[in-house]
Amino acid sequence: MTSLLLPTVYLGGCIAAMSAFSFVYRRVTGVKSVEPWFGYNEEKEQYIALLNSETPVPEHHLRAALLRRSMEAVRRLVHVQQEKPALQQLMRMGSIGDDLWQDFTIAEQETMMELQDIVQEANTYKAGWGQTIFSSAAQMLEHEKQKKLATEMKELKEHEEKQRVQRLKREEEEEARESQRKAKEAKKAEEDLLREEEQASKSKKGKSKK
């Protein structure tokens, strides 16, 4: 539950500052173009493409696309939250330059702008949805995380079971080889013993003739 509360609580404080972030961001990007911190935002572009489609798209498809867009926004927000303390520490230590910190700051501002845009879009579909869409997105992300974890656990168990079967098979093969080796050694020992007995018998007969 903590993993769900973290982004939603953070969002509460961030949304109020979005306008200021937007103003600063536009001033900064107007001066310098920088390499994007995050990659291509496919969910955002898909929503915009649906919204601007020449063929009318049913509203429930648009709402679903906006929800997926908000999931990606929350994912990026959590990423920013996780990286910021470490980057601040590295910045204080002089381990990173101003350019990297500025790139990160702009990425944070872009994330805030994206959250603001999503709030505005959500409210066009339903009044107040902008205040709850991120909670829904966070819950869906948590569900995806648990589903992925369950899949990974299943794959891990299957892998362990496969290894166990292979190990048992190797042990059985080794036991079979060991059994065959012992059988060969026993047969050889028996043959050697028979030869020795034959030689002893021949030697005894030779002495008796004399």
ZIKAKA-V686968 format. One record per pair of residues at least 12 apart in sequence whose C-alpha atoms are under 6 Angstrom apart, sorted by sequence separation. I is the first residue (numbers start at 0). GAP is how many residues later the second one is. D is the distance in whole Angstrom. If there is no record, write none. Layout:
i={I I}
gap={GAP GAP}
d={D D}
This chain:
i={46 43 42 70 36 20 21 17 7 3}
gap={18 25 26 66 70 88 91 94 127 134}
d={5 5 5 5 6 6 6 6 6 6}
